[in-house]
Amino acid sequence: MEATLQTPLSNLQLELLKLFAQNVAEEDLIAIRQLIARYFAEKAMDAADKL
């Protein structure tokens, strides 16, 4: 039986799946996580500064 997604994946999830389909070294995964976290933290700080 095939599993069906009830909620489609977001564009971010699809991009990450493409990346993680490659054999990425653990150190690269850590660096990517840090980049993503930094990006969203900066975005949140920018939004807070505008308030």
PyMOL CGO cylinders between C-alpha atoms (Angstrom):
from pymol import cmd
from pymol.cgo import CYLINDER

trace = [
    CYLINDER, 0.00, 0.00, 0.00, 1.35, 3.41, -0.95, 0.3, 1, 1, 1, 1, 1, 1,
    CYLINDER, 1.35, 3.41, -0.95, 1.44, 6.21, 1.59, 0.3, 1, 1, 1, 1, 1, 1,
    CYLINDER, 1.44, 6.21, 1.59, -0.15, 9.45, 0.44, 0.3, 1, 1, 1, 1, 1, 1,
    CYLINDER, -0.15, 9.45, 0.44, 0.84, 12.86, 1.76, 0.3, 1, 1, 1, 1, 1, 1,
    CYLINDER, 0.84, 12.86, 1.76, -2.16, 14.80, 2.99, 0.3, 1, 1, 1, 1, 1, 1,
    CYLINDER, -2.16, 14.80, 2.99, -0.20, 18.04, 3.13, 0.3, 1, 1, 1, 1, 1, 1,
    CYLINDER, -0.20, 18.04, 3.13, 2.14, 18.83, 0.26, 0.3, 1, 1, 1, 1, 1, 1,
    CYLINDER, 2.14, 18.83, 0.26, 5.72, 19.63, 1.11, 0.3, 1, 1, 1, 1, 1, 1,
    CYLINDER, 5.72, 19.63, 1.11, 6.75, 23.26, 1.23, 0.3, 1, 1, 1, 1, 1, 1,
    CYLINDER, 6.75, 23.26, 1.23, 9.25, 24.67, -1.24, 0.3, 1, 1, 1, 1, 1, 1,
    CYLINDER, 9.25, 24.67, -1.24, 11.87, 24.70, 1.54, 0.3, 1, 1, 1, 1, 1, 1,
    CYLINDER, 11.87, 24.70, 1.54, 11.25, 21.05, 2.37, 0.3, 1, 1, 1, 1, 1, 1,
    CYLINDER, 11.25, 21.05, 2.37, 11.58, 20.10, -1.30, 0.3, 1, 1, 1, 1, 1, 1,
    CYLINDER, 11.58, 20.10, -1.30, 14.91, 21.94, -1.61, 0.3, 1, 1, 1, 1, 1, 1,
    CYLINDER, 14.91, 21.94, -1.61, 16.23, 20.30, 1.53, 0.3, 1, 1, 1, 1, 1, 1,
    CYLINDER, 16.23, 20.30, 1.53, 15.16, 16.88, 0.27, 0.3, 1, 1, 1, 1, 1, 1,
    CYLINDER, 15.16, 16.88, 0.27, 17.11, 17.51, -2.94, 0.3, 1, 1, 1, 1, 1, 1,
    CYLINDER, 17.11, 17.51, -2.94, 20.17, 18.45, -0.90, 0.3, 1, 1, 1, 1, 1, 1,
    CYLINDER, 20.17, 18.45, -0.90, 19.88, 15.55, 1.51, 0.3, 1, 1, 1, 1, 1, 1,
    CYLINDER, 19.88, 15.55, 1.51, 19.39, 13.11, -1.37, 0.3, 1, 1, 1, 1, 1, 1,
    CYLINDER, 19.39, 13.11, -1.37, 23.12, 13.65, -1.92, 0.3, 1, 1, 1, 1, 1, 1,
    CYLINDER, 23.12, 13.65, -1.92, 25.63, 12.03, 0.38, 0.3, 1, 1, 1, 1, 1, 1,
    CYLINDER, 25.63, 12.03, 0.38, 26.55, 15.09, 2.47, 0.3, 1, 1, 1, 1, 1, 1,
    CYLINDER, 26.55, 15.09, 2.47, 29.29, 14.89, 5.09, 0.3, 1, 1, 1, 1, 1, 1,
    CYLINDER, 29.29, 14.89, 5.09, 28.23, 15.34, 8.72, 0.3, 1, 1, 1, 1, 1, 1,
    CYLINDER, 28.23, 15.34, 8.72, 30.32, 18.51, 9.05, 0.3, 1, 1, 1, 1, 1, 1,
    CYLINDER, 30.32, 18.51, 9.05, 28.50, 19.96, 6.03, 0.3, 1, 1, 1, 1, 1, 1,
    CYLINDER, 28.50, 19.96, 6.03, 25.13, 19.10, 7.57, 0.3, 1, 1, 1, 1, 1, 1,
    CYLINDER, 25.13, 19.10, 7.57, 26.11, 20.91, 10.75, 0.3, 1, 1, 1, 1, 1, 1,
    CYLINDER, 26.11, 20.91, 10.75, 27.23, 23.96, 8.75, 0.3, 1, 1, 1, 1, 1, 1,
    CYLINDER, 27.23, 23.96, 8.75, 23.98, 23.95, 6.73, 0.3, 1, 1, 1, 1, 1, 1,
    CYLINDER, 23.98, 23.95, 6.73, 21.89, 23.76, 9.91, 0.3, 1, 1, 1, 1, 1, 1,
    CYLINDER, 21.89, 23.76, 9.91, 23.82, 26.71, 11.34, 0.3, 1, 1, 1, 1, 1, 1,
    CYLINDER, 23.82, 26.71, 11.34, 23.32, 28.73, 8.15, 0.3, 1, 1, 1, 1, 1, 1,
    CYLINDER, 23.32, 28.73, 8.15, 19.59, 28.07, 8.16, 0.3, 1, 1, 1, 1, 1, 1,
    CYLINDER, 19.59, 28.07, 8.16, 19.29, 28.90, 11.86, 0.3, 1, 1, 1, 1, 1, 1,
    CYLINDER, 19.29, 28.90, 11.86, 21.30, 32.10, 11.41, 0.3, 1, 1, 1, 1, 1, 1,
    CYLINDER, 21.30, 32.10, 11.41, 19.15, 33.13, 8.43, 0.3, 1, 1, 1, 1, 1, 1,
    CYLINDER, 19.15, 33.13, 8.43, 15.89, 32.74, 10.34, 0.3, 1, 1, 1, 1, 1, 1,
    CYLINDER, 15.89, 32.74, 10.34, 17.33, 34.37, 13.47, 0.3, 1, 1, 1, 1, 1, 1,
    CYLINDER, 17.33, 34.37, 13.47, 18.43, 37.41, 11.47, 0.3, 1, 1, 1, 1, 1, 1,
    CYLINDER, 18.43, 37.41, 11.47, 15.04, 37.57, 9.77, 0.3, 1, 1, 1, 1, 1, 1,
    CYLINDER, 15.04, 37.57, 9.77, 13.30, 37.50, 13.16, 0.3, 1, 1, 1, 1, 1, 1,
    CYLINDER, 13.30, 37.50, 13.16, 15.62, 40.20, 14.54, 0.3, 1, 1, 1, 1, 1, 1,
    CYLINDER, 15.62, 40.20, 14.54, 14.96, 42.40, 11.49, 0.3, 1, 1, 1, 1, 1, 1,
    CYLINDER, 14.96, 42.40, 11.49, 11.21, 41.99, 12.01, 0.3, 1, 1, 1, 1, 1, 1,
    CYLINDER, 11.21, 41.99, 12.01, 11.56, 42.83, 15.70, 0.3, 1, 1, 1, 1, 1, 1,
    CYLINDER, 11.56, 42.83, 15.70, 13.65, 45.92, 14.87, 0.3, 1, 1, 1, 1, 1, 1,
    CYLINDER, 13.65, 45.92, 14.87, 10.87, 47.17, 12.57, 0.3, 1, 1, 1, 1, 1, 1,
    CYLINDER, 10.87, 47.17, 12.57, 8.39, 46.99, 15.44, 0.3, 1, 1, 1, 1, 1, 1,
]
cmd.load_cgo(trace, "trace")
